């Protein structure tokens, strides 16, 4: 009785590692709110902001002219803001522009040297798209996709990513260049991106982004 042996799968085909997806040359790096505000001495200290800072630096230096930094800038006082933002700043009275140390608003030191050619945009809400100048700058750069890094992954990054998705931008999240003050929320939001927005949002480590992105 003869034994039929199924053909072997080509070993090289199965062992071949997946290549990182190509990133459009005209992608733009959007680095959110990496300010002294969330540094070790800041009022909203994110415990591992300093840990991701060198990774963010490596991503910025890959294409500084195609990088936009945002800064979260509080209002002069709570009453200048609408609705629930008033309650927000009443909870954090020392963080209005009248009270806060101006240095807290500045970018973290290692990032300042990239400006220019990188640009800085200020915002007063979570989403970077709440600043009208962002869309104008992205248009000027002919942005074909957004590479997102910065803080915090479960607040301003989340709000910005969802705005970008609504506007039709492909989004690439640099997973090792994000930080939060809440580890549990950070892990949960990364799972959200991967499981619910996989058609519009890619998650990649910075080294893979640098390999896949040849800036225009």
N, C-alpha and C positions, 0 to 999 in steps of 0.2 A: 504494500500500500504506500503510495507516494505521499509525502507531506508537502503541502503548499506553503512556502515561506513568503510572507508579504514583503514587498520591496522596502528596503531601508530608506528612511528619510535622509536626504542629503545632510550630513552633519554640519557642514559649514553654514547651511541656510538657517538651521535652528540656533546655532551658537552665535550668529552674527548679532552684535548689539545694535539696538535701534539708534538711528542717527537723530540728533536733535533737529526739530523742525526749523526751517529757515525763517529768519526774522526779516521783515522788509528793510531795505537799506534806509528808507526814510522814516523808520520808527523814531519816536521821541521818548526820552527817559524823563519821567515825571517823578521827582523825589519829594515826598510830602513831609513837611513839618519837622525836619531834623534840626531842631532848635535847642538852645540851652534850656528852654522851657521844660523839656523832657529829659535833660541831662541829670547827672547824679545830684547836683545841687538845686535842680529846678523844682518848682512847685508841683509839677505833674510828672515827677521822675518815673521813667519807664526803666525797670531794673536792668534790662539788657540792651538799652539803646547804644551804650558804648561798645558792646560786643559786636553789634552788626555794623558799626560805623566804618571799620576798615573795609568791609565787604562793599558797602555803599560807595566808599571812595574809589574802589577798584572799578565799579560800574560807571561812575561819573567820568573818571579819567579815560575810559574807553571811547567816549564821544562827548566831551564837555560842551561843544557848541550845539549839541542836540539834547541838552539837559535843561529842564525847567525846575527850579526849586520853588516850593511854596512855603509861606510862613503863616501860621495862625496868629492873627493880630486881634486882641480884644478891643472892645469899644471903650470910649472914655468913661462911660458909666452904664449901669444896667438899663437905665430908662431909655437909652438910645436904641435898644434892640426890641424886636417884635416878640409878642407872645411868650412862649415858654423859655426863650433865651433870657428874658428878664429874671425868671426864677433861677435859671442856671447861674447867672452872675451874682444873684443874691446869695447863692450857696457858696460862691467863690469870690467874696468881695475884694480880696487882695489881688485879684487878677485882672481888674479893669485897668485900662491904660493910665488912669490917674494914680494907681497904686503900685503897679508892677514895676520891677526893676527893668529898665529898657534893654539891658543886656540879655534878659531872658528871651526876648523876641528874636535875637540874632541867630543866624545859622551857627551850628557847632563849628568850632575853629577849623578843623581840617577841610571843611567844605567851602570856606570863604574864598580860598585861593583859586577856585574854578570860576569865579564871577569877576569880570567876564572871562570867557565867552558865554558861559552859562548865564541864564537870566533868573531873576527872582520876582515872584508875584505874591502879593499879600491877599489874604482872604479873611473873612470874619465868620464863616460857617464851616461845617465839616467838609463838604465836597469842594474840591479844587475848582469845579465848574461853576461854583457860586461867584467866582471872580470873572466878569465878562472878558477881561483881558486874556484869559487862558485860551479861549476859542480863537481869538485873533492871532495869538502867538502860534498855536498849532496850525492854523491856516497858512501863516507865513512860512512855516517849516515844512509845509506839505505833508503833514503827519499821516503815515499810513498805518500806524499801530502805536500803542502806548505801552512802554515798559514801566512798571510801577514799583517803587521802593519807598521805604520810610515808615512813618508812624501816624497813628497807631493802626495796626492791621485790622482791628475790630471797630474802629470809629471813622477817622478821616479817610483811611485807605478804603474801607468798605463803601462809604458814601461816594467816593470818587470813582471807584470801579463800577458801581451800579449806574452812575451818571454816564460814564463812558460807554457802557454796554447799551444804554438807551439811545445814545447818539450814534451807535454803530461802529465804534472803534474796536478793533481786535485788541485784547489786553493780554499782556504777558506779566505775570507777577513774579518778581525775584524773591523766592521763598526764604532765602537766607539773608535777605536785605530788608526784612520787615521786623518791626518790634511792637510790643504792647506792654501795658502794665498788668495784664491779666493773662497768664499762660493758658488757662482753660479756654478763655474766649478766643485767643489766637489760634489754638488748635481747632476749635470748632469752626471758625470762619474759613480756615484753609480747607477744611473738609467740605464746607458749603460751596466754595468756589469749584472744587474738584468734582463734586457729585451733582451739583445743580446748574452750573454755568460752564460746563466743559466745552460747549460749542462756541462760546464767546471769550472764555478766559483760559489761558494756559498758565500752569505753574511750573517754574523752572528754577534751578539754582543759578546763581550768578555766573559761575564758570561756564555753564552750558549756554547762557545768554551771550556771553562774550564770544564764544566759539561760533554761534549761529548768526551773529549780527555783524555785518560789514557795513558800517555807517556810510551814508551818502556824503 
